[in-house]
């Protein structure tokens, strides 16, 4: 009997991937905190997760015919899926990055990433126990 990882792991593998990509977006905002006219970006995590779940259920994941092929999937959000963050206090130079907001969002995202990772770790431990017959 084959193990269905999609059924076993649920949405947490997608959540982990989206959280990692969101961390890249927030880090890019922080890196450009002093760049004139840079506009801070972010994603709607719930919307992205729902889209990932719909793609998974429709089976639009790229299949590979050889184990040396690279699996499909974007490493970054398409620019049309990124939203602009509205600043609390706009800057004179047009930059909308507020370091304290970005740090808070990064930490929030980091905690959610760790939660998903811990959940997946528990799932894999349970699967390994089932495989061993414990």
C-alpha positions in Angstrom: 0.0 0.0 0.0 1.5 3.3 -1.1 1.7 6.3 1.2 0.0 9.5 -0.2 2.2 12.3 1.0 -0.4 14.8 -0.2 -3.0 13.3 2.0 -0.6 12.7 4.9 0.9 16.2 5.0 -2.1 18.3 4.0 -1.4 21.9 3.2 1.7 22.3 5.4 4.2 21.6 2.7 2.7 24.4 0.6 2.5 26.6 3.6 6.2 26.0 4.3 7.1 26.9 0.7 5.0 30.0 0.7 6.4 31.2 4.1 10.0 30.7 2.8 9.2 32.8 -0.3 7.5 35.4 1.7 10.6 35.7 3.9 12.5 36.5 0.7 10.1 39.3 -0.2 10.3 40.8 3.3 14.1 40.5 3.3 14.1 42.3 -0.1 12.1 45.1 1.5 14.5 45.4 4.4 17.5 45.4 2.0 16.0 48.4 0.1 15.0 50.4 3.1 17.2 53.3 2.0 16.5 53.1 -1.7 14.6 56.2 -2.9 11.2 55.5 -4.4 11.3 51.8 -3.4 7.9 50.4 -2.7 7.5 47.8 0.0 5.8 44.6 -1.2 4.1 41.7 0.6 1.8 38.8 -0.2 -1.6 37.8 1.0 -0.7 34.5 2.6 -4.2 33.1 2.8 -4.8 33.8 -0.9 -1.5 32.3 -1.9 -2.2 29.2 0.2 -5.7 28.8 -1.3 -4.3 29.1 -4.8 -1.6 26.5 -4.0 -4.2 24.1 -2.6 -6.4 24.6 -5.7 -3.4 23.9 -8.0 -2.6 20.8 -6.0 -6.1 19.5 -6.1 -6.3 20.1 -9.9 -3.1 18.2 -10.4 -1.2 21.0 -12.1 2.1 20.1 -10.6 4.8 19.4 -13.1 5.6 15.7 -13.6 9.1 14.5 -14.2 10.1 11.5 -16.2 13.6 11.2 -14.9 15.0 11.5 -11.4 17.6 14.0 -12.7 14.9 16.5 -13.9 14.2 19.5 -11.8 10.6 19.7 -10.4 8.5 22.6 -11.5 7.3 25.5 -9.4 8.3 29.1 -9.2 10.9 30.1 -6.7 9.4 33.6 -6.3 6.0 35.0 -6.5 5.0 36.5 -9.9 4.9 40.3 -9.6 1.2 40.4 -10.1 0.7 38.4 -6.9 2.7 40.8 -4.8 0.9 43.6 -3.2 2.2 47.0 -2.1 2.3 47.8 1.6 0.7 51.1 2.7 3.1 53.0 4.9 2.1 54.4 8.3 4.3 57.5 7.8 5.3 58.0 4.2 8.9 59.0 3.5 10.0 62.2 1.7 12.1 60.2 -0.8 9.1 58.0 -1.8 10.4 54.9 0.0 7.5 53.0 1.7 9.7 50.6 3.7 9.3 51.0 7.4 12.0 48.9 9.1 10.0 48.3 12.3 7.0 47.0 10.4 9.1 44.8 8.2 11.0 43.3 11.2 7.6 42.6 12.9 6.3 41.0 9.7 9.5 39.0 9.3 9.3 37.7 12.8 5.6 36.8 12.5 6.4 34.9 9.3 9.3 33.2 10.9 7.2 32.0 13.8 4.5 30.7 11.4 7.3 28.9 9.4 8.6 27.3 12.5 5.1 26.1 13.4 4.5 24.5 10.0 8.0 22.9 10.2 7.3 21.5 13.6 3.9 20.1 12.4 5.6 18.5 9.4 8.3 17.1 11.5 5.7 15.4 13.7 3.9 14.0 10.7 7.1 12.5 9.3 7.9 11.0 12.7 4.5 9.4 12.7 5.0 8.1 9.2 8.4 6.7 10.1 6.8 4.9 13.2 4.1 3.5 10.9 6.7 2.3 8.4 8.7 0.6 11.2 5.6 -0.9 12.6 6.0 0.7 16.0 
